[in-house]
């Protein structure tokens, strides 16, 4: 579990300062309380690019609408 947590914490390092601050705080305070399923979900969320994550967190845009856009574009 420790290796997975360390990998997720590394993925929390982003190119956007706002995301860096938010994800760093979350990983320090909440990561140990997550279940393995939650870790897997968080890992999937961290696969999104910075702008998509920013829009999801701060602009309240859904990730599902982003995925629909990808399906239309591709």
Buried (B, 14 or more C-beta within 10 A) or exposed (E): EEEBBEEBBEBBEBEBEEBBEBBBEBBEEEBEEBEEEEBEEBEEBBEBEEEBBBBBBEEEEEBEEBEEEEEEEE
